[in-house]
Amino acid sequence: MQYRNTELLAALYRQQETTIRDPLWKDIKLSRAFKSIVLTPTVQKLGRIKQLGPTFHLYPGAVHTRLDHSLGVYHLGYSILQSLCSHEQQLPITEEGALTFLCACLLHDIGHFPFAHSLKELPLTSHEEIASAMIREDKILHSAIEQAGLDPERVGSIIDEHQESDDEEVLLYRSILSGTLDPDKLDYLNRDAFFCGVPYGTQDVSYIVDRLVIAQGRLALQEEALGSVEHLLFSKYLMYRNVYWHTTTRSATAMIKKAVLASLADGSLLAEDLYGLDDEQFFSLPQKKHFTYSNLFSLVRDNQLYTAKFEKPFEEAGVLEKMNHDLFTRLSFERSIAKKLGCDPSEIIVDIPEPISFEANLPILHENGSLSGFGEVDYVFSNDIGRVFTKSLRKFRIFTPHTLSSEALRRALEF
């Protein structure tokens, strides 16, 4: 049954029975049923996984967790629903659907494992697919969702876009949860900036949320708020430049990635071994699985990070880039350079950041009621500007211990 907006607002308000204090959004309201979901072991595990992995070595305040973030996404999801209900348009939303969406906001990251940013390119199942499977198979979590009066399958379907769905309400919620101005992005940019102590990721969230509307069955933004999208995209660029892809962060992530990749390659580690771990369990893996390069885990844990002894702009057609075009040929390349230098292969690590996008896929609602794509509007962030940003961020680097000579490394790279 579709609710009139005021009835839906009242139904949602009745769900807000307990309060969690959050340093970013202050009071986060939860129903008792949702509080029970938060208290399940699967969700509590998120409180033992740092949101930004090794970034605290660069910004000591960056010790916030995926649980903090998940609560923030839930809160912003609620704010978006509240804002949509304040408009005069009739919404294609039901009370059960709205609560299912909020549950998906809360659980969207349960499939993440530690250092997920380090392991993005590895041959692992996506965290959305893992989350959907956990919702189906984790008996305690599954039961808690059912006790809240919700269908676990539908929650998982909102999170995992790989699942086919012809449910228009599910498709609408997917467009809200995963897009240019989604609650996930609005929380992590603001939260990461807050805990790192930098100003770059801060957004005018209330202004953005107030100007979101439903148009043609999906989330859209009123034209007057175009500047907020430009602000968000530029904030994303600055956060990548100064936080996510800072050289210190790249060093730590590259070291972890090499240790995991080498262990997957030699069979001492299986992909399944990584799923369901918290930070402490993740760092105990090298001893349990007898990693080839277990020393890299110890060095990252103790903040003894390698130095970038070689750096150049990434070029798709570059000679070095072609020699390192996939992760497993990269291991072979690193061994050959280590042999030339007479050092251990664990001491040569090639780092190539994955491609990222600064394009926006959010429809824009004009004053005359027409819709257009964000790229069709005259604005600063053309696709060309996005490509310039991406190019300026992506660097081909080789990390080594500080004792290794940069000149010796350059000579070894002469093929």
Steps between C-alpha positions, in 0.01 A plus 500: 500500500631846406474755777418866473819687590378618840396146594838363392681767701293414806569127451874565477497729801336231711803281430740740675511364855866501608790739443866444415731800533725559200778763484404594144118491484431526877180303578438191287153358572427127477202280567547223756484247215779678312702528823474119522639476146791727599574271797539185285858364485522567126428871539707535819798361309495822295602682817828308487584603142652843438322686222826623346730208576861624539419871455535555877877472446471829310206657685495357857135598549386274214405209724125519433337173406267352243234481772522878551462544125212253470302683768571825316372358171183381677453849647544673164272246332233594754564872435460446125168317548384775735590767245330316213184471710500876559443566128147513364548221247349159574780251561510140372612390846345270760570487872643148468711610202634807680603292802658241271703780339614626842602147596701478176669831590596356838631172356652615171860453623476170692676322212809719532817348639801686645719706270236472228652797315829308483333197347265659244678356197545149635282216364252513788121496522351851519404618847141556381466135396656387828258723696201354318622145568558578869146636533368174356728261689576662838223357719526762776498793257230343283279449806556858624392638162188282501423610858500857366220391265719514189589259220877423513503412129369845412760668723775307321352585161531874570865462602609264223433652158632182334166339586235537233187677621183631338378643832467872422524597866823300541641668187410840644678422827805379308515837321494673840755272673748489213551816295675835477329648808431179689495483882811279489709766326351788699596325823846369416628826346384700802596236756843429354576874485379547858715223647805584287472862607493635143240733341491347152208256528251724679164532320190711563299185560172659611491719187565201275244276673230771488532524122472133414178391328354191334464538124402224258549236768851594610685752712566838337637838609334838456693719256572771758724256689740426211780672688472243779586222254802695376602553863468128573704397195775748584494384863540142381804606296658679797435207733667262255794735460554571869362193680399190305793506254756692702843339454503372860161333456603356162816353655309318773229375264756384242692304766184325622384433144833341405498267801142389432549467123818293535325270747201458269740425214696230687188344654585573863186717514155449351264788418247353746753543781459879476124516541341569838815628673552801723828696515657284771412175323631641172839582649527151650462336156872496406586282801204267453543465125882526485508789253803527273535871580364506854762763588301756299202466736728555799660807341161659426370422848808667652488799260833408341385588151692483175601816312407593142842480331358526148197699386359605165159598358301193400487449122273232358744428216816540708770231490502441876121506513476232229749283689277524808160484331355250746571413860660162435741620227586775749632239744728365227621851413577572866701177529707592194582846640584351840736253333682784323536687828591193705219558750202299621193513269293629793706821484381602152134601474339651192192710574250605233172649631185369337299724262250731668219711361402861559189475287152553645202283405234694690202629294436874529141626535453838329246765596287415195469140625737348244785265590852495363820319579756684710747491210250678274497810720757778452721457804863501610537122535502395136617148426828653382557663840420169669764328288756770588428442870538125459826539308646733762422248776623175341873445547719203419710450812752250627525473878813361667667514842661840557846337493474414131656755264270686259781511245556125521127444450495726193791308348317172563197636314701551179391218271 
